[in-house]
Amino acid sequence: MPQTRARQTRINNAKNSAPKVPGDTCPSIDYVQDTLSQISDRTSDAWVDKQIAVANGVLEYVRESNEELRLSSHYWYEKYKSIV
């Protein structure tokens, strides 16, 4: 029983000192994309549409990167738990 308690203590100490994983940023990204869509709807400027397309591409990259970061964090946490 003491080994289990010591193991759990090590896991808890590591969790408490670990940097925070970003929360779900998708709602914020969706909000910005909706705003860009509204801007696009109010103009007929091709240059603006191209810039909005670029911005949306960057936002999708951020969305995917954040998801990968969360998945990586979960993966390494599970690996850590299996070793400790």
Contacts in CASP RR format, 6 or more apart in sequence:
PFRMAT RR
TARGET T0000
AUTHOR 0000-0000-0000
METHOD contacts of the structure
MODEL  1
MPQTRARQTRINNAKNSAPKVPGDTCPSIDYVQDTLSQISDRTSDAWVDK
QIAVANGVLEYVRESNEELRLSSHYWYEKYKSIV
7 84 0 8 1.000
10 84 0 8 1.000
11 80 0 8 1.000
11 81 0 8 1.000
11 84 0 8 1.000
14 80 0 8 1.000
14 84 0 8 1.000
21 69 0 8 1.000
21 70 0 8 1.000
21 73 0 8 1.000
22 66 0 8 1.000
22 69 0 8 1.000
22 70 0 8 1.000
23 66 0 8 1.000
23 70 0 8 1.000
25 62 0 8 1.000
25 63 0 8 1.000
25 66 0 8 1.000
26 63 0 8 1.000
29 59 0 8 1.000
29 60 0 8 1.000
29 62 0 8 1.000
29 63 0 8 1.000
32 55 0 8 1.000
32 59 0 8 1.000
33 56 0 8 1.000
33 59 0 8 1.000
36 52 0 8 1.000
36 55 0 8 1.000
36 56 0 8 1.000
37 52 0 8 1.000
39 48 0 8 1.000
39 52 0 8 1.000
40 48 0 8 1.000
40 49 0 8 1.000
40 52 0 8 1.000
43 49 0 8 1.000
END
